[in-house]
């Protein structure tokens, strides 16, 4: 299982599923990250937190913990 946290800078991946539950999953879906959407990894901070991505044409910063629940392919 590959998560958004494992993706290298410059790669584009497709969301397979969100493994989290409750408010965290809802918040991620509210940000436009849903099944089938493409995510481009722009930048990762030196310590890996946060991860900067482009989703649906806008830029977003995600915490490592949030990136871990986004399963990608």
N, C-alpha and C positions, 0 to 999 in steps of 0.2 A: 504494500500500500504506500503510495507516494502522496505526500501532503505538500501544500504550498510552501511550507517551511523548507523543504528539500530542494526547491527549484532554484537553479542558478540565475544570476543576473543576465538579462537579455533574452531569456526564454519566454515563450508564450505557451500557456497551458490551458486546458479546458477543464472546467469544474465537473467532477464526476458525482460527488455528493458531499453534504455537510454532515459531519459525524456528531457535532455538538447537540445540545438540547436546551430547551427553555429560552430564557432571555438572550443568552449569548448568540444562539443560532438565529433568533428573530432579528437581532441587531445586525448581524452579518448579511442576512437576506435583505434588510432594509437598505443596506449600503449598495445593493444591486448585485451582490454575489449570489447567484442562484445556479442550479444545475444547468449545464450546457453553455454557460457564458465563458468567454475567453478572458484570461487574465495575463497581462504582460508584466513581468517583474523588472522594474526600472532600477531599483537601488536597494541595497541592504546595508544598514548601519554597521559600523565596525564590529560591534559585539552581537550583531545579528538581530537587534531589536531597535527600531521597528523595521518592517519590510515595506518598501514603497512600490506600489503597483498601479497599473492603469487598468481600469475596468469601465466598460461602456463609455469610453471617451473621457473619463475624468480620473484625476489622480487621487490616490488613497494611501494612507499609512495604516498598516496593520501590526498589532502586537504579535510577537512570536507565538503566544498562547492561542491567539485567534487564527493565525496561519496554520497551526497544527490541526485544527478541526476541519480544514477545507481539503477534501480529498480530490486530487487532480490526475489527469492523464496526459 
